[in-house]
Amino acid sequence: MKKLEELSVQEKLRLICGKDNWHTEDFGGKLESISVSDGPVGLRTMKETDGEWTTIPAVAFPSVEVLANTWNIELAKGMGEALADECYDRSVDILLAPGVNIKRDARNGRNFEYFSEDPVVAGEMAKAYIMGVQGRGIGVCLKHFLCNNLEDDRLHQSSDVDERTLREIYYRPFEIACEAKPVSVMCSYNRINGVYASENRKGFKVLREEFGFDGAIISDWFAVRNRAKSAMAGLDLEMPFSPENYEQLKADYEAGKLTDEALDACAGRVLSLISRCKKMQEGKGAVLSVEERKERARAVAAEGMVLLKNEGVLPLSEGAKLAVSGMYAAPGKENLNMLAGGGSSQVEWLEPEFDLPARLKERGFAVLFEGAVGFNRPEFLRHDGRRALLQASESEVSIVCVGTGAFVEYEDGDRERLHLALAQERLIREVAAHSAHTVVVLFAGAAVEMNEWADNVDAILFAGFPGMGGDAVIADILSGKINPSGKLTESFPYFYEDCPVCQLTSKIGVTRYKEGLDVGYRFYDGGIPVRFPFGHGLSYSAFNYSGLSLKAEGQEVAVRLFVENDSARAGKEVVEVYVRECAPLVYRPQKELKAFAKPIVSAYGSVPVELKLKFKDFAHWSTGEDRWVADDGVYEILVGASAEDIRLKGKVKLEDGKFTVLK
């Protein structure tokens, strides 16, 4: 491996510009090179044959929003491990994932790639994911830094955000994720307060000097406008190689617009990145078989699907006669993009099969199926809707499969509306009118409006974008073989007009984050009702919370409680801990999530749950002091099953930097 001092100026300039779409420069083999690949939910690697580029099939994992809805740190780590093994099979050194951008706007076309509207959930799940990938020896690229919260006009618009909101909401998931020591971070396309993300010197300084990030900063693809400016700001590697930018960089260097000190810093970090990636892989390689990776994908789907509503129809009675409708139930090999988001994360399925009716038949149900309607292209696929209604009329339970997909939710564009296509809504309503019981299985990557049909049906299962094997998981949940345990990591509003960003004024080129800290449930806590709140998810078990005890341990608070299962089947329950400052000196949201756990509880059993709240969990960012501050006063600890279902409460007092428990 060459050292920095062994490189000429021209070699340093070339090194910080990448080699091609997916590799760093190697100077014809004189220097080791690393390769990168898309793939938060499955590896998207390309190969060229006779001038034609094709995607190599890979294990398709559930989308990140499904992973987030598991609230399971171990599953996030396990999915990361499986993805690392996929990278070994394709000689990929860095996985361009995960993305921790906050779900500020429910219309964001890329929300399916992100974890949550809450920074703690996003940060903790991403940290576990990174530990899984890098623990196997493959690097990650944490993205997109910063405030890439919409896709429309992402190349130009400025996210105008005040410093406190940046710190508490948008920086925070990166700060938490950086505890896992990612080898690289990717900048976003947009401006932050008028400065392009690729030239965000202030943000890069925060990453390196405050968050402990010691890797390389890489551009999103074609995000660099001025290579000299971005290098001066601290962006180490431009991707992919741009001949125009490279020629301008050389001219700017000759003109003194790029200093040797800045050039050496960037080139040195690229060399360190290459060396670090190669060293991480020493003595390591793929561990899991392809079948074991597929099982990891199914495990995520099993805990990430969310039972939103159930009026007693689920689990299905053994051997029941079912009418399944909607092409999402069995889209066919050519239409699997109905079950995924579009863009750089879209995976070519290794096993292109998804057939829910077949999986239900395998479990002993009598199944009738009619595709009725689908939405795999801008126009609808129309089938025999009347036949679907006749089948519903003669069945015990109707299962309607509807959703969005890659032509509705995709990179580089935002959704125009939150509700389903009108033909799908009509199908749900009319099937429900003809059926004794109706279950909706919803395939989508983010919140969906349900006002036209939710009250007409007995149950709603949010399957998300479930990946390979998702059909078997859905069949197991519907039949009761799997006890659902997913919970939402984003709020589902009644109407988009209820969202905090809806009424805000945006001008061409500028998005003003006027709502400040009030993102997601923080906003709805102000009295705006939602269809399904943050943290909501049903189970076939019934859980009770009891015995809350708080223990002050210097600058930490230990939260202990018991979760009891008042039912005859074991299940997992997500326990959510929120903090509220009772008499704040500055504006604070009504409550904020600070910790969570997901214990398994045996039938009629009880388990203790203990979580630690750190001093920073009580703090806010003081713009007056440019630091985190936890003011003396009383804080309420709220333990809930969702943001709207608080089960237990307790209080602590902070005085002179130490906590005491209030009785």
Long-range contacts (C-beta under 8 A, 24 or more apart in sequence): 1-31, 1-32, 1-271, 1-274, 1-275, 1-278, 2-30, 2-31, 2-271, 3-271, 4-264, 4-267, 4-268, 4-271, 7-267, 9-253, 9-260, 9-263, 10-250, 12-263, 12-264, 12-266, 12-267, 13-246, 13-249, 13-250, 13-253, 13-263, 14-246, 15-267, 15-270, 15-271, 16-227, 16-231, 16-236, 16-237, 16-238, 16-263, 16-266, 16-267, 16-270, 17-227, 17-237, 17-238, 17-241, 17-242, 17-245, 17-246, 17-249, 18-237, 18-238, 18-239, 18-240, 18-241, 19-241, 20-240, 20-241, 21-46, 21-221, 21-239, 21-240, 21-241, 22-46, 22-240, 24-237, 24-270, 24-273, 24-274, 25-241, 31-274, 32-274, 32-275, 32-278, 33-274, 34-93, 34-94, 34-139, 34-273, 34-274, 34-277, 34-278, 35-91, 35-92, 35-93, 35-94, 36-92, 36-93, 36-94, 36-95, 36-96, 36-141, 36-218, 36-239, 37-87, 37-90, 37-92, 37-94, 37-95, 37-96, 38-96, 38-97, 38-344, 38-345, 39-83, 39-86, 39-87, 39-92, 39-95, 39-96, 39-97, 39-345, 39-347, 40-64, 40-95, 40-96, 40-97, 40-98, 40-99, 40-113, 40-345, 41-67, 41-113, 41-345, 41-347, 41-465, 41-467, 42-83, 42-86, 42-345, 42-347, 42-467, 43-83, 43-86, 43-87, 43-90, 43-92, 43-95, 43-347, 44-344, 44-345, 44-346, 44-347, 44-348, 45-90, 45-92, 55-347, 55-348, 56-90, 56-348, 57-348, 57-349, 57-350, 57-352, 58-86, 58-90, 58-347, 58-348, 58-349, 58-350, 59-86, 59-290, 59-293, 59-294, 59-297, 59-347, 59-350, 59-468, 60-297, 60-340, 60-347, 60-348, 60-349, 60-350, 60-467, 60-468, 61-296, 61-297, 61-300, 61-347, 61-467, 61-468, 62-297, 62-300, 62-301, 62-304, 62-464, 62-465, 62-466, 62-467, 62-470, 63-112, 63-113, 63-340, 63-341, 63-345, 63-445, 63-464, 63-465, 63-467, 64-98, 64-99, 64-112, 64-113, 64-114, 64-115, 65-111, 65-112, 65-113, 65-114, 65-115, 65-445, 65-446, 65-464, 65-465, 65-489, 65-490, 66-300, 66-301, 66-304, 66-305, 66-463, 66-464, 66-465, 66-466, 66-467, 66-486, 67-115, 67-125, 67-129, 67-300, 67-304, 68-114, 68-115, 68-116, 68-121, 68-122, 68-125, 68-304, 68-489, 69-303, 69-304, 69-305, 69-306, 69-462, 69-464, 69-486, 69-487, 69-488, 69-489, 69-537, 70-300, 70-303, 70-304, 70-485, 70-486, 70-598, 71-121, 71-125, 71-486, 71-487, 71-489, 71-574, 71-596, 71-598, 72-303, 72-598, 73-124, 73-125, 73-128, 74-128, 75-299, 75-300, 75-303, 75-304, 76-125, 76-126, 76-128, 76-129, 76-132, 77-128, 77-129, 77-131, 77-132, 77-135, 78-132, 78-296, 78-299, 78-300, 79-129, 79-132, 79-296, 79-297, 79-300, 80-128, 80-129, 80-130, 80-131, 80-132, 80-133, 80-134, 80-135, 80-136, 80-140, 81-132, 81-133, 81-135, 81-136, 81-287, 81-288, 81-296, 82-132, 82-288, 82-292, 82-293, 82-296, 82-297, 83-132, 83-133, 83-138, 84-132, 84-133, 84-134, 84-135, 84-136, 84-137, 84-138, 85-136, 85-286, 85-287, 85-288, 85-293, 86-293, 87-133, 87-138, 88-136, 88-138, 88-285, 88-286, 89-286, 92-138, 93-138, 93-139, 93-277, 93-278, 93-281, 94-138, 94-139, 94-140, 94-141, 94-183, 94-184, 94-277, 95-133, 95-138, 95-139, 95-140, 95-141, 96-141, 96-143, 96-186, 96-344, 97-129, 97-133, 97-140, 97-141, 97-143, 97-345, 98-126, 98-129, 98-130, 98-140, 98-142, 98-143, 98-177, 99-143, 99-144, 100-126, 100-142, 100-143, 100-173, 100-174, 100-177, 101-143, 101-144, 101-147, 101-148, 101-149, 101-170, 101-188, 102-149, 102-169, 102-170, 102-173, 102-519, 103-149, 103-446, 103-490, 103-520, 104-149, 104-150, 104-501, 104-513, 104-519, 105-149, 105-150, 105-414, 105-499, 105-501, 106-415, 106-418, 106-446, 106-447, 106-490, 106-493, 106-496, 106-499, 107-150, 107-414, 107-415, 107-416, 107-417, 107-418, 107-496, 108-149, 108-150, 108-151, 108-414, 108-415, 108-446, 109-151, 109-341, 109-409, 109-410, 109-411, 109-412, 109-413, 109-414, 109-415, 110-151, 110-341, 110-343, 110-409, 110-410, 110-411, 111-409, 111-445, 111-446, 111-447, 111-490, 112-341, 112-409, 112-444, 112-445, 112-446, 112-464, 112-465, 113-341, 113-343, 113-345, 113-411, 113-445, 115-173, 115-489, 116-489, 116-490, 117-489, 117-490, 117-491, 117-519, 117-520, 117-521, 117-534, 118-489, 118-520, 118-521, 118-534, 118-593, 119-168, 119-169, 119-170, 119-172, 119-173, 119-176, 120-172, 120-173, 120-176, 120-592, 120-593, 120-594, 120-595, 120-596, 121-489, 121-593, 121-596, 122-173, 122-176, 122-489, 123-172, 123-173, 123-174, 123-175, 123-176, 123-177, 124-176, 124-596, 126-173, 126-176, 126-177, 126-180, 127-176, 127-177, 127-179, 127-180, 128-180, 130-177, 130-180, 130-181, 130-182, 131-180, 134-180, 134-181, 134-182, 134-183, 134-280, 136-284, 136-287, 137-280, 137-281, 137-282, 137-284, 137-285, 138-280, 138-281, 139-182, 139-183, 139-184, 139-273, 139-276, 139-277, 139-280, 140-182, 140-183, 140-184, 141-182, 141-183, 141-184, 141-185, 141-186, 141-218, 142-174, 142-177, 142-178, 142-182, 142-184, 142-185, 142-186, 143-185, 143-186, 143-188, 143-220, 144-186, 144-187, 144-188, 144-189, 144-197, 144-220, 145-174, 145-185, 145-186, 145-187, 145-188, 145-197, 145-200, 145-203, 145-207, 145-217, 146-170, 146-171, 146-174, 146-187, 146-188, 146-192, 146-197, 146-200, 146-203, 147-188, 147-190, 147-192, 147-197, 147-513, 148-188, 148-189, 148-190, 148-197, 149-511, 150-414, 150-511, 151-410, 151-411, 151-412, 151-413, 151-414, 152-413, 152-414, 153-508, 153-509, 154-188, 154-189, 154-190, 154-412, 155-189, 155-190, 156-190, 156-191, 156-509, 157-190, 157-191, 157-509, 157-510, 157-511, 158-190, 158-191, 158-192, 158-193, 158-194, 158-509, 158-510, 158-511, 159-190, 159-191, 159-192, 159-193, 159-511, 159-513, 160-193, 160-194, 160-510, 160-511, 160-512, 160-513, 161-192, 161-193, 161-513, 162-513, 162-516, 162-623, 163-621, 163-623, 164-516, 164-517, 164-620, 164-621, 164-622, 164-623, 165-513, 165-516, 165-517, 166-192, 167-621, 168-517, 168-620, 168-621, 169-517, 169-519, 171-206, 171-211, 174-207, 174-211, 175-210, 175-211, 178-207, 178-211, 178-212, 178-213, 179-212, 181-212, 181-214, 181-215, 182-213, 182-215, 183-215, 183-216, 183-273, 183-276, 183-277, 183-280, 184-215, 184-216, 184-217, 184-218, 184-273, 185-213, 185-215, 185-216, 185-217, 185-218, 186-217, 186-218, 186-219, 186-220, 187-217, 187-218, 187-219, 187-220, 187-223, 187-235, 188-220, 188-223, 189-220, 189-223, 196-223, 196-225, 196-230, 197-223, 198-223, 198-224, 198-225, 198-230, 198-233, 198-235, 199-225, 199-226, 199-229, 199-230, 199-232, 199-233, 199-235, 200-233, 201-232, 201-233, 201-234, 204-233, 204-234, 204-235, 205-234, 208-234, 215-269, 215-273, 215-276, 216-269, 216-270, 216-272, 216-273, 217-269, 226-252, 227-252, 228-252, 228-253, 228-257, 228-258, 229-257, 231-258, 231-262, 231-263, 231-266, 232-257, 232-258, 232-259, 232-262, 234-262, 234-265, 234-266, 235-266, 236-265, 236-266, 236-269, 236-270, 236-273, 237-266, 237-270, 237-273, 290-350, 294-350, 294-351, 294-468, 294-469, 297-467, 297-468, 297-469, 298-468, 298-469, 298-470, 298-472, 298-473, 300-467, 301-463, 301-466, 301-467, 301-469, 301-470, 301-473, 302-473, 302-476, 302-477, 302-482, 303-485, 303-486, 303-572, 304-464, 304-466, 304-486, 305-461, 305-462, 305-463, 305-464, 305-466, 305-473, 305-474, 305-477, 305-484, 305-486, 306-461, 306-462, 306-464, 306-484, 306-486, 306-487, 306-488, 306-536, 306-537, 306-538, 307-459, 307-460, 307-461, 307-462, 307-477, 307-484, 307-486, 307-537, 307-538, 307-539, 308-442, 308-460, 308-461, 308-462, 308-488, 308-492, 308-532, 308-536, 308-537, 308-538, 309-454, 309-457, 309-458, 309-459, 309-460, 309-538, 310-458, 310-459, 310-538, 311-458, 311-459, 312-458, 313-397, 313-437, 313-439, 313-458, 313-459, 314-439, 314-459, 314-461, 314-477, 314-478, 314-480, 314-540, 315-477, 315-478, 315-479, 315-480, 315-540, 316-365, 316-397, 316-478, 316-479, 316-480, 317-396, 318-364, 319-364, 319-365, 319-366, 320-365, 320-366, 320-396, 320-397, 321-365, 321-366, 321-368, 321-394, 321-395, 321-396, 321-397, 322-360, 322-365, 322-366, 322-367, 322-368, 322-395, 322-396, 322-397, 322-398, 322-399, 323-367, 323-368, 323-369, 323-370, 323-388, 323-391, 323-392, 323-394, 323-395, 323-397, 323-398, 323-399, 323-431, 323-435, 324-356, 324-357, 324-360, 324-367, 324-368, 324-369, 324-370, 324-398, 324-399, 324-401, 325-369, 325-370, 325-371, 325-372, 325-388, 325-391, 325-392, 325-398, 325-399, 325-400, 325-401, 325-427, 325-431, 326-371, 326-372, 326-373, 326-374, 326-400, 326-401, 326-402, 326-424, 326-427, 326-441, 327-371, 327-372, 327-373, 327-374, 327-375, 327-376, 327-381, 327-383, 327-401, 328-374, 328-401, 328-402, 328-403, 328-441, 328-443, 329-355, 329-356, 329-357, 329-369, 329-371, 329-399, 329-401, 329-441, 330-354, 330-355, 330-356, 330-357, 330-358, 330-369, 330-371, 331-374, 331-376, 335-374, 335-376, 335-381, 337-376, 337-405, 337-406, 337-407, 338-374, 338-375, 338-376, 338-403, 338-405, 338-406, 338-443, 339-403, 339-405, 339-443, 339-465, 339-466, 339-470, 340-405, 340-406, 340-465, 340-467, 341-405, 341-406, 341-409, 341-410, 341-411, 341-445, 341-465, 342-405, 342-406, 342-407, 342-409, 342-410, 342-411, 343-406, 343-410, 343-411, 343-412, 344-411, 345-411, 346-406, 349-468, 350-468, 351-468, 353-471, 354-470, 354-471, 355-471, 356-399, 356-401, 356-441, 356-471, 356-474, 356-475, 358-471, 359-471, 359-472, 359-474, 359-475, 360-399, 360-475, 360-478, 360-479, 362-475, 363-475, 363-476, 363-479, 363-481, 365-479, 368-394, 368-395, 372-427, 373-421, 373-423, 373-424, 373-427, 375-403, 375-404, 375-405, 375-407, 375-408, 375-421, 375-423, 375-424, 376-405, 376-407, 377-407, 378-407, 380-421, 380-423, 382-423, 385-427, 385-430, 388-427, 388-431, 389-430, 389-431, 389-434, 392-431, 392-434, 392-435, 392-438, 393-434, 393-435, 395-435, 395-436, 396-436, 396-437, 397-435, 397-436, 397-437, 397-438, 397-439, 398-431, 398-432, 398-434, 398-435, 398-437, 398-438, 398-439, 399-438, 399-439, 399-440, 399-441, 399-478, 400-427, 400-428, 400-431, 400-432, 400-438, 400-439, 400-440, 400-441, 400-457, 401-440, 401-441, 401-443, 402-427, 402-428, 402-440, 402-441, 402-442, 402-443, 403-442, 403-443, 403-444, 403-463, 404-443, 404-444, 404-445, 404-448, 405-443, 409-444, 409-445, 409-446, 415-446, 417-449, 417-496, 418-447, 418-448, 418-449, 418-493, 418-495, 418-496, 419-448, 419-449, 419-450, 419-451, 419-452, 420-448, 420-449, 425-452, 425-453, 428-452, 428-453, 428-456, 428-457, 429-453, 429-456, 432-456, 432-457, 439-478, 441-474, 441-478, 446-490, 447-490, 447-491, 447-492, 447-493, 448-492, 449-493, 449-494, 449-495, 449-496, 449-531, 450-492, 450-531, 451-494, 451-495, 451-531, 454-531, 462-486, 462-488, 480-540, 483-539, 483-540, 483-541, 483-569, 483-570, 483-571, 483-572, 484-537, 484-538, 484-539, 484-540, 485-537, 485-539, 485-571, 485-572, 485-573, 485-574, 485-598, 486-537, 487-535, 487-536, 487-537, 487-574, 487-642, 488-532, 488-533, 488-534, 488-535, 488-536, 488-537, 488-642, 489-534, 489-535, 490-520, 490-534, 491-520, 491-521, 491-524, 491-530, 491-532, 491-533, 491-534, 491-643, 492-530, 492-531, 492-532, 492-533, 493-524, 493-528, 493-530, 493-531, 494-529, 494-530, 494-531, 498-524, 498-528, 498-529, 498-530, 499-523, 516-587, 517-587, 517-588, 517-589, 518-589, 521-643, 522-589, 522-590, 522-592, 524-643, 525-589, 525-590, 525-591, 525-643, 526-590, 530-644, 533-642, 533-643, 533-644, 533-645, 534-593, 534-642, 534-643, 535-574, 535-576, 535-593, 535-640, 535-641, 535-642, 535-643, 535-644, 535-645, 536-641, 536-642, 536-643, 536-644, 536-645, 537-574, 537-642, 539-571, 539-572, 539-573, 540-567, 540-569, 540-571, 541-565, 541-566, 541-567, 541-569, 541-570, 541-571, 541-573, 541-601, 541-603, 542-566, 542-567, 543-571, 543-573, 543-601, 543-641, 544-647, 545-575, 545-639, 545-641, 545-647, 545-648, 546-648, 548-637, 548-639, 548-648, 548-649, 548-650, 549-650, 550-637, 550-650, 550-651, 550-652, 550-661, 551-661, 552-652, 552-658, 552-659, 552-660, 552-661, 553-612, 553-659, 554-658, 554-659, 555-614, 555-615, 555-657, 555-658, 555-659, 556-612, 556-613, 556-614, 556-615, 556-659, 557-612, 557-613, 557-637, 557-652, 557-659, 557-661, 558-610, 558-611, 558-612, 558-613, 559-595, 559-610, 559-611, 559-612, 559-613, 559-637, 559-639, 559-650, 560-608, 560-609, 560-610, 561-608, 561-609, 561-639, 561-648, 562-606, 562-607, 562-608, 562-609, 563-599, 563-601, 563-606, 563-607, 563-609, 564-601, 564-605, 564-606, 565-601, 565-602, 565-603, 565-604, 565-605, 565-606, 566-604, 567-603, 567-604, 568-603, 568-604, 569-603, 570-600, 570-601, 570-602, 570-603, 570-605, 571-600, 571-601, 572-598, 572-599, 572-600, 572-601, 573-598, 573-599, 573-601, 573-641, 574-598, 574-641, 575-599, 575-609, 575-611, 575-639, 575-641, 576-639, 576-640, 576-641, 576-642, 576-643, 577-611, 577-613, 577-637, 577-638, 577-639, 578-637, 578-638, 578-639, 578-640, 578-643, 578-646, 579-613, 579-617, 579-618, 579-635, 579-636, 579-637, 579-638, 580-635, 580-636, 580-638, 581-618, 581-631, 581-633, 581-634, 581-635, 581-636, 582-633, 582-634, 582-635, 582-636, 582-651, 583-633, 583-634, 584-620, 584-631, 584-633, 585-631, 585-633, 586-620, 586-622, 588-620, 591-636, 591-638, 591-643, 593-643, 613-637, 615-657, 618-654, 630-654, 632-656, 634-662
